[in-house]
Amino acid sequence: MVKRLHEVWESEDGSVSMFLRGAKGWREILPPNARRIHVFEAESAFEAFRTFYRLMGWGEWRPLQGMEDKPYPNSTP
């Protein structure tokens, strides 16, 4: 399976955002003073959200009922 890098950014107001590294346009929505606080690898979006929640101390992330986890494709985003 392909693992992709994800970044977690924090703004001065304490808000946090997670992005798939290399995704287009994500940096433009953050304020200029945002700082990267975590980088991690995941094989799917579900794994990324589980890791993100764990890193932030928010407990266990669970997908909405009926949502299916799919591994990331071999091609780049």
Secondary structure, DSSP 8 states (H G I E B T S, - for coil): ---EEEEEEE-TTS-EEEEETT-TTTGGGS-TT-EEEEEEEESBHHHHHHHHHHHHT-------TT----B--SS--
